[in-house]
Amino acid sequence: MEVADAIGALPTGPGGPFEEEVPQETVVVTSVVRVEAGAR
């Protein structure tokens, strides 16, 4: 959830065909790890 929150905190504005809510910094997901429930 920390990664999703960090992406959500990026400044947004217009981009491409969208008038708003586009991150102004390019977001690239480079890896994904599945964490089992309760495995903290």
N, C-alpha and C positions, 0 to 999 in steps of 0.2 A: 504494500500500500504506500510505502514511502516514495517509491518511484512514481506512482500515479499522482501523488500529491505534489511532487516536484515538477512534473510536467504541467499539472493544473495551475501551478503558481507562476509559470512563465508569462511574460507580457504578451498580449495578443493584439491583433489589428486585422486590417484587410489583407487578403492574400489569394492569388489565383482567382477563381471564379467566386470566392466568398467575400462578402462585404465586411465581416468581422469574425472574431473568435478564432483566428488562425495564429498559432504560436509564431512569434517574430523570429525565433531561433529555431533552426532545423532540429527536429527530434528524430534520433535514429536509435532503434532498439537493436543492440548488438548481440544479446544473448537472453535466454529465458531458462529459468530453473523452476521445476515444479516442486513445491513444498507440501508435504502431506499435512493434513489438519492436525493441530496439536503438536507439531514438531518444532518447538521453539526452544 
